[in-house]
Amino acid sequence: MSGKTLADISSGPDWVLYLVTALFAALSLLLLLGKGSWLIAGYNTAPREEKQRYDEKRLCRVTGGGMAVLSALLALMTIWEEQLPAEFAGVFAAAAVLVAAAVILLANTVCKKR
């Protein structure tokens, strides 16, 4: 432990973190409402036949749920950057990878029509 906090290793103005957090939260809410399928990479460019194999509303909600988890972690980091140790940046990166893997797994299983 180096004793440094996230604020010590952060560069740039704090308002940028608040803006990004608010943007993530807004996009997460849009997806959780079952809208915004045009935000999902791969789905928005898929041919019509491929899109018909997925439950669009469920896909949006799964993606929105993953984004909500990332939004919450980002909000935690933004609000408590003075108290959280610098190592939490690595925790956030690992969590982001795990959330992305979970969303991909769920999108390819529970979101497919049977």
N, C-alpha and C positions, 0 to 999 in steps of 0.2 A: 504494500500500500504506500503510495507516494504522498498521501495527505492532500492531494489536489482535488478540487471539486470540478463539476462540469463547467461552472462559470469560469474557472481558471483556464480551461483548455478551449473554451468557446471563442470564436472570433466573429466579429460583426455585431450589428445592433440587435437588441432583444426583440424589437418589434417584428423582425422578420420571422422569428420562431413563433410568435403569437399569430401572425398572419398565416403561416403554413399550417399551424395547428387548427385554426379556424377553417381553412380551406379543406383540410382532410376531414374534419368533422362534418362540414356541409356536404361534401361528396359522399361520405359514408351514409349520412341520412338519406340522401337521394337514392342511393343503391338499396338501402334497407327498406325503402318504400316500394321497391320493385321497379323503379324507373332507372334510366341511365344505362341501359345495356350498351349504348354507344361508347361508354367509358371502358368496357372490358376488352382488353387487347386480345385479339384472336377471334373473339366472338363477333365483334363489329365488322370484321373483314371476311368472315366465313361465308361460303355460298349458302343460299336459301335452304338447300337440302340438308346441309350440316346443321344449320340453326334449328331446323324442325326437330332434330334429335334431342334438343335440350329444352327443359322447362325454364323459360326466360326469367320469369319472376323469381323462381328459386335460385337461379344462377346469380341474379342481381343481389338477392338477400345474402347468399353465402359470401359473395365478394364484399358486400357492404359490412358484413360481420367481421371479416378479416381486417377491413380498413378501419372499423370502429376500434378494434383492439390496438392497432397501430396508432390511431388518433389518441386513445387513452394513454398509451405509453409516451407519446410525444408530448401530450399535455403535462404528464407527470414530470418529464424531463424539463419542460419549459418553466413550469411553476416553481419547482424545487431545485433549480440548477445550482443555487448557492449551497444547498445542503447535501445533494447527492454526490457520491465520490465519482471521480473521473472514469473509473472502471465501468460505470453504468452505461457508458456509450457502447462498450462491447456487449453488454447484456441486451441493449436495444437492438444492436445489429444481429445478434443470435436470434432474438425473438422475431425480428422481421423475416429472417430466413425460414424459421419454423412456421410462422403464420402463412407465408407465401406457399410453403409446401403443403400445409393443411388445406388452404384454399384450392390449390391445384388438385389435390386428391379428392376433396369433396365435389368440386366442379365436374370431375370426370366419373363420379360414382352417383351420388345422390341427386345431382342435377340433370342426369340423363333420363329421358322418358323411357318408360318400359313398354 
